[in-house]
Amino acid sequence: MPSPSASPNRSLSVVVPCYNEENTIEEILGRVLASPYVAEVIVVDDGSQDNTLALVRSIGDDRIRAYEQPRNMGKGAALKRGFAEATADFVIVQDADLEYDPADYEQIMGPLLAGKADVVFGSRFISDRPHRVLYFWHSVGNRWLTLASNTFTNLNLTDMETCYKAFRREIIQGIEIREDRFGFEPEITAKLARGHHRIFEVGISYSGRTYAEGKKIGWKDAVQAARCIVRYSDLGERLAGGR
C-alpha cells in the first residue's frame, strides 16, 4: 500500500472514538480512508462489548491504528487518548456512527490549509448541505447550549456541540482535557476561546440517527454540558482557584 506521504494532501489525523458500533464502523472507516486528506486513522475503542474492535483490526489499511480502553471511560477519555497518539499536522474528531460525512473534510480543511485558522468547527446549522429531519427538542437543546457557551466565551459559534472539530495538532495536544464524557465539547470550546485561537466555522451535512439506531447522548448529558460551560469559563476557573 502506498505511504500516506505519497499525497501532499494527507496531513490529517482522524481520531475515532467508538463504543459498540459494529453496525457502522466498517462503513465509516471506509469513508474516512477514501478522503485524500487522511494520513492516519486513530481508533480508540471505549470498552465495546460487541465486535467493533475485531472489525477495526480486520481492515487491511496500514493507516489505521487501534487502541483499546481498559473499560468504558467515555468519549472525552477516548479522545484524550487519540489526540496524544496523533502525528499529522492537523487532527479532526470523527464519530463512529454515520451521522457525519467525511466528504466534508474538504470544507473543514480549507481554512486550516490556507493558514487562516487554528481550529475549524463544522456547523450543522449554517449549511445548505443535506440534513436528516429528526428531533425538534434535540435541536433546541443544541442551540441553547451553544448560546450559553457563547455567553461565557464571547464567541459567536452556531454549533458548539458539533462532532466535527479540527485543530492544528500542536494546539489540541497542548490543551489538558479533564472531562471524560460528553462534557468534552463545552470544555474544549471554552479553552480554545481562552487561548485566543483563530476559530472558523464551515457548513456541513448531517444525517442524525434515532435512539433506536444507537444514538447515545441524552438529557443528562445536556445537564452535564451546561455545568461544564460554567466550570471552564474564566469565571468558573476563578471560582475553582484556577485549577
C-alpha positions in Angstrom: 0.0 0.0 0.0 1.4 3.5 -0.8 2.8 5.5 2.0 0.5 8.3 3.2 3.3 10.8 2.5 2.9 10.0 -1.2 0.0 12.5 -1.3 0.7 16.2 -0.4 -2.9 16.5 0.9 -2.5 13.8 3.5 -1.9 15.9 6.5 -4.9 14.9 8.7 -5.1 12.6 11.7 -8.6 11.3 12.3 -9.5 10.3 15.8 -12.4 7.9 16.0 -13.8 7.2 19.5 -16.2 4.2 19.4 -18.4 2.2 21.7 -20.5 -0.8 20.4 -20.5 0.4 16.8 -20.2 -2.9 15.0 -23.0 -2.0 12.6 -21.4 1.1 11.3 -17.6 1.0 12.0 -16.6 -0.6 8.7 -18.6 1.8 6.6 -17.4 4.9 8.4 -13.8 3.9 8.3 -14.2 3.2 4.6 -15.5 6.7 4.0 -12.7 8.2 6.2 -10.0 6.3 4.3 -11.4 7.4 1.0 -10.6 11.0 1.8 -7.4 12.4 0.1 -6.6 14.3 3.3 -6.2 11.4 5.7 -2.7 10.4 6.8 -3.7 8.2 9.7 -6.8 7.0 11.5 -6.6 6.5 15.2 -9.5 4.4 16.5 -10.0 4.3 20.3 -12.4 1.5 21.3 -14.0 2.6 24.6 -14.6 -0.8 26.1 -17.0 -2.1 23.4 -18.9 -5.4 24.2 -19.5 -6.3 20.6 -17.3 -6.9 17.6 -16.3 -3.3 17.0 -12.6 -3.7 17.8 -12.2 -7.0 15.9 -13.8 -5.4 12.8 -11.4 -2.4 13.0 -8.4 -4.8 13.3 -9.6 -6.8 10.3 -9.4 -3.8 7.9 -6.3 -4.0 5.8 -5.1 -0.5 5.7 -1.8 0.4 7.4 -3.1 4.0 8.1 -5.4 2.6 10.9 -4.1 2.3 14.4 -6.4 0.8 17.0 -6.2 1.3 20.8 -8.4 -0.3 23.5 -9.5 1.4 26.6 -9.5 -0.8 29.7 -13.2 -0.2 30.3 -15.9 2.2 29.1 -14.5 5.5 30.2 -16.4 8.0 27.9 -15.9 9.9 24.7 -13.7 12.6 26.3 -11.3 10.0 27.7 -11.2 8.2 24.3 -10.4 11.5 22.5 -7.7 12.3 25.0 -6.0 9.0 24.2 -6.4 9.6 20.5 -5.1 13.1 20.5 -2.0 12.0 22.3 -1.3 9.4 19.6 -1.8 11.8 16.6 1.2 12.7 14.5 -0.1 14.5 11.4 -0.2 18.3 11.1 -4.0 18.5 11.7 -6.4 16.5 13.9 -10.1 16.0 13.5 -12.8 14.2 15.6 -14.9 11.6 13.7 -17.8 9.8 15.4 -18.0 6.1 14.6 -21.7 6.3 13.5 -22.8 7.6 10.1 -24.1 11.0 11.3 -21.2 13.0 10.0 -19.8 12.6 6.4 -16.0 12.6 5.8 -16.7 14.1 2.4 -17.0 17.3 4.3 -13.3 17.2 5.2 -12.6 19.3 2.2 -14.6 22.3 3.5 -13.2 21.9 7.0 -9.6 21.6 5.9 -9.8 24.7 3.7 -9.2 27.4 6.4 -6.5 25.3 8.1 -4.5 24.6 4.9 -4.8 28.2 3.9 -3.2 29.2 7.2 -6.2 31.3 8.2 -7.5 29.1 11.1 -6.1 27.3 14.1 -9.4 25.4 14.7 -12.4 24.8 12.5 -15.9 23.8 13.7 -18.2 22.1 11.3 -21.7 23.6 11.8 -24.9 21.7 11.1 -26.9 25.0 11.4 -25.3 27.3 8.7 -25.2 24.7 5.9 -27.3 24.2 2.8 -26.0 20.6 2.6 -28.4 17.7 3.2 -29.8 17.2 6.7 -31.9 14.4 8.0 -35.0 15.8 9.8 -35.3 14.4 13.3 -35.8 15.6 16.9 -37.1 19.2 17.4 -36.2 19.3 21.1 -32.8 17.9 20.5 -32.0 20.8 18.1 -33.4 23.3 20.6 -31.1 21.8 23.2 -28.1 22.1 20.9 -28.9 25.7 20.1 -29.5 26.6 23.8 -26.1 25.0 24.8 -24.4 26.9 22.0 -26.0 30.2 23.2 -24.9 29.5 26.8 -21.4 28.7 25.7 -21.2 31.8 23.6 -22.4 33.9 26.5 -19.5 32.7 28.6 -16.8 32.5 25.9 -17.8 35.6 23.9 -17.6 33.5 20.7 -20.4 33.6 18.0 -20.5 29.9 17.2 -23.7 28.4 15.8 -22.9 24.7 16.7 -20.7 24.2 19.8 -21.8 20.6 20.2 -20.7 19.5 16.7 -18.6 16.4 16.4 -16.5 18.0 13.6 -13.8 20.0 15.3 -10.4 20.1 13.5 -7.3 21.5 15.1 -3.7 22.2 14.3 -2.1 19.3 16.2 0.1 21.3 18.5 -2.9 23.2 19.8 -5.0 20.2 20.7 -2.0 18.4 22.2 -1.3 21.4 24.3 -4.7 21.5 26.0 -5.4 19.5 29.1 -8.7 17.7 28.8 -10.4 16.9 32.1 -13.8 15.8 31.0 -14.1 12.0 30.3 -17.6 12.1 28.7 -19.7 14.4 26.6 -18.5 17.4 28.6 -15.6 17.5 26.3 -17.4 19.7 23.8 -18.0 22.7 26.1 -14.7 22.2 27.8 -12.6 22.3 24.7 -14.6 25.3 23.3 -14.0 27.3 26.5 -10.3 26.5 26.5 -9.9 27.4 22.8 -11.7 30.7 23.5 -9.4 31.4 26.5 -6.4 30.7 24.3 -7.5 33.3 21.8 -7.1 30.8 18.9 -8.3 31.6 15.4 -11.6 29.7 15.1 -13.6 29.3 11.9 -16.9 27.6 11.2 -17.9 25.9 7.9 -21.2 24.3 7.0 -21.5 20.5 6.9 -24.1 17.9 6.2 -25.8 15.9 8.9 -27.6 12.5 9.0 -28.7 12.1 12.6 -29.7 8.8 13.9 -32.5 7.8 16.2 -32.1 6.3 19.7 -33.4 3.1 18.2 -30.5 3.3 15.7 -28.0 3.7 18.5 -27.8 7.4 19.4 -26.3 7.7 22.9 -26.4 11.3 24.0 -29.4 12.3 26.2 -30.8 14.9 28.5 -28.4 14.1 31.3 -25.5 14.9 29.0 -27.1 18.3 28.3 -27.2 19.0 32.0 -23.5 18.0 32.3 -22.7 20.2 29.3 -24.3 23.2 31.0 -22.3 22.6 34.1 -19.1 22.4 32.0 -19.9 25.7 30.2 -19.7 27.4 33.5 -16.9 25.4 35.0 -14.4 26.1 32.3 -15.3 29.7 31.7 -13.0 32.4 33.1 -15.5 32.9 36.0 -15.6 29.2 36.7 -11.9 28.8 36.7 -11.5 31.8 39.1 -14.1 30.3 41.5 -12.3 27.0 41.4 -9.0 28.6 42.2 -7.5 28.5 38.7 -7.3 24.7 38.6 
